[in-house]
Amino acid sequence: MRLEPAVDGVEPDFLERAAESVVENAPAEPLLSPDGDMLRAALAKVVEGVRDVLAGQEPAPLKKAQVDRVRLLRSLRGAVLDAWSDEDGSLLETMRAFETTERAMSEGDEGVAASPFSRNLLREVVHLLLSPLGSVVMLVGTLREERAGPLNEKQHRQLGIIHRAATSAASASSDILTLISPEEYYGAPQRFSVADIIATVADVVRPLTEARDSRLDVRVEVDQPRRGPVNALTQALLGLATRLALMTRDGTVELDADARDGDAVSFSLTGRSAPGSAREERDPFLLFRTDPGSDGYTLSPEALSFSAGRQTLRAMDSDLEVDTADDGALTLRFEMTLPLAE
């Protein structure tokens, strides 16, 4: 967005319009870049500080926030200088030269996005978490099957709590990895059975539904083998089903797959909790939600899973729909073109 400042001076809303240009030009990258609402809130504080200084006041100290306000200030300064770069005056031209030089020296810096180092660090941290979390989940599964000896009812409940906690953390870690490294799960198309994939997902999800006093219903109406990106499809289904099972209590989790006209296959995942547990209406893909108890944001694990699933599906020329019924039932559905295997 190109700003047009007033000829005789700065318009009253010029800084706000410059801030909006920062939001419009910010990279849209889940987790590593703040969303528009978060950027606007942080930029409003930055603009307020700049206005205080212009009025001869000291800028008010700002609380620590999830957004780097110093980098936002630099982005805001760049937007202002971009708008005024054509004005006469050696001072403005000199400031513009400094800005251009800084950008050239900071090649690869995306302003409000994370640096390549931050991306690599986050990827490595997630990998470090996934391995021990996977071991915990496997060990708990072995103990719950009483392979190491009988368990009493209390021990079963305790292991159930450990299993849910470890699975939830592993699911979130996997979702983060999907968002920052989608290539981890993509591969060449292979011959596969839709029924086998659904069965694999059901084996992982069933202990979660049992621990949440829910029932798992599976229905597959796809008989013939298909060909497609089996690894990515399995990852998408597993991530979505796991999160849905963790969200559903005293109800039913349904996994459905239906063959459609041509080569299309429709997938549907529904969580039906006990009556009276209606869900809050909000953007299901909004990663960071405002925290009523503080001046900040909280990360939504549900939105994290839905965003990761949507990104994986979009890479396979599909998309994820999220619907919430009046009774609180949550349905995730998507359709894919999966040709019959020869």
KAKA-V311737 format. One line per field, one symbol per residue. ss: DSSP state (@ for helix, = for strand, . for the rest). psi: psi as a letter, one per 20 degrees, with the letter a starting at -180 (. if undefined). A space follows every 50 residues. Layout:
# KAKA-V311737
ss->???
psi->???
This chain:
# KAKA-V311737
ss->.............@@@@@@@@@@@@..........@@@@@@@@@@@@@@@ @@@@..............@@@@@@@@@@@@@@@@.....@@@@@@@@@@@ @@@@@..........@@@@@@@@@@@@@@@@@@@@@@@@@@@@@...... ..@@@@@@@@@@@@@@@@@@@@@@@@@@@@.@@@.....===.@@@@@@@ @@@@@@@@@@@...=======....===.@@@@@@@@@@@@@@@@@@... .========....=========...............====....====. @@@@@@@@@@@@@@@.....====.....========..=..
psi->ppqnrqhjapqhjghhhhhhhgghjqpnoqgipqrggggggghhhggggg hgghjjrpppqqqpripohghhgghgghhghghjhiqqphghhgghgggg ggghikpiokejrqrhggghggghgghhhhghghhgggghgghhjkhjrq qrgghggghgggggghggghggghgghghimhihiqrqqrprphhhghhg ghhhhghghghjkrqppppologqqrpamhghgggggggghghghhippl cpppoqpppaqcjqppppppporqqjlqqporoijogpqpohirmbqqpo hghgghgggggghhikkaqppppprhjippppqrqqonqpp.
